[in-house]
Amino acid sequence: AAEKELRGIAAEYQEVRAQIRANSPHYAALTQPQPLSLKGIQQQVLDDDTLLLEYVLGDERSFVWVVTRTSITSFALPKRAEIETAARRFYDAVISSDRLFATTNKPPTLRELAAKLSQILLAPVASQLGNKRLVIVADGALQYVPFGALPLGGKGFRVSGSEPLIVRHEIISLPSASVLAVLRYETTGRTAALKTLALVADPVFSSNDARVKSSEVNPAEKSSAANLRRQRNGQELLTRSVEQTGLKTADLRIPRLPGTRREATGILELVTEAERKQVFDFDANRATVTSAEFGQYRMIHLATHGLLNNTHPELSGIVLSLVDQQGQPQDGFLRLHEIYNLKLPAELVVLSACQTALGKEVRGEGLIGLTRGFMYAGAPRVVASLWKVDDKATAELMKRFYQAMLGAQHLRPAAALRAAQIEMLKMKDWEDPYYWAAFVLQGEWK
């Protein structure tokens, strides 16, 4: 009986989606874009300095297409199972705490796995790459791969040894080439926001947090019945998402992220007070982030927990302050559907949180998750992460990233991210790809 009910609900869901696509061409264009022809990709997406690598995995064999403004070349690759096994083993090795923090006998498997994956994915196309910008449309498990960390040859990661791909190439990730064409169409002629940066960091997740003044609440200040229902609904959705993230504990405590405050401080030093909005502590809440004021800033930086639900992407979201100044619970979970409904004509959104670049794979649509939500909300480019990032390393990376954009160099976001990652891998403390390769730029590079 339950299975029959689920099938009925699923059918209703698909019918509603079809109605939305029919009634909202904007939604349909971004989430299910009509594929461009080869000529359309070459004329509308690529430029003379950019090369498209599109991977398609098949049960018997796979392919990679190399597309420039004037040419297209294809190469046969191994079958899906072989490629996805190599990709997952490399990904797992990159994020392995056993490898990172072992004091003796560190296993050399990461370099070997990286070299193997590079041999599969990059060796066939190596002669085509030159020094061009690489736009990568991945498929399946390849959407979890930090391509910038793959070595072009040999087994090393340091610049002094075998160079990772990021050293020679600016790298962009896209769910499809057609999505970029839609983003460009949507942002053509749009008036730039007047102010520079809105930054959200270090929300309050627990009534036990030292920042909470008191657990006593005046009866007159108690929430209305409607607000209480909203809080309960928000808590239920948050609980369901947390269960699949690895953050779950007996009492659903979500750890504070003190490193995000250090990260924010380093970034804010680069922007004048008149050009920025800084939101910390209890103010880092849903009301602030969803306010119309955020539409006045060219860059939006969210430094907090991101919760990814691969099975049900609609349960993914950004965690903001879950309690008020008196320690009373409040709805602090910004859900994916709410992100879709934001109006954020920002040039850049940075999701300095865990696994924000991931989502549920939908055939023909790529990963549907937080990144796609912010693109639909109005941002043509989003910087997000592929795994649970290290606090200190992220603070270092983000400081260098914003310095490259807002300092004397005035680099575009894609070039600035690359410059920051190269700086990190040159430093002995941060040379491991776990520390610098998690963040990727998706969307517009211009």
Protein Blocks (a to p, Z undefined) as FASTA:
>chain_A
ZZmmmmmmmmmmmmmmmmmmmmmmmlmmmmmccdddfklmmmmmmcfkbccddddddfkb
ccdddddfkbccddddddfklmmmmmmmmmmmmmmmklmmocbhpafklmmmmmmmmmmm
mmmmmmmnmmadcddddehjllmpcfklpcfbhjbfbfklccdfklmpccdddfbfklmm
mmmmmmgopacdfbfbdcdehiafbfkbmklmbfcdcfklpccfklmmmmmmmmmmmmmm
mmmnopacfkopacddfklmmmmmmmmmmpcfklpccdehjllcfklmmpmklmmpfbdc
ddddddddfklmmlgccdddfbdfkopacdfbdcfklmmmpccfbfbdcddbehklgccd
dehklpadfklmmmmnopabdcddfbdcdfklmmmmmmmmmmmmmmmnopafklmmmmmm
mmmmmpmklmpmklmmmpccehjfZZ
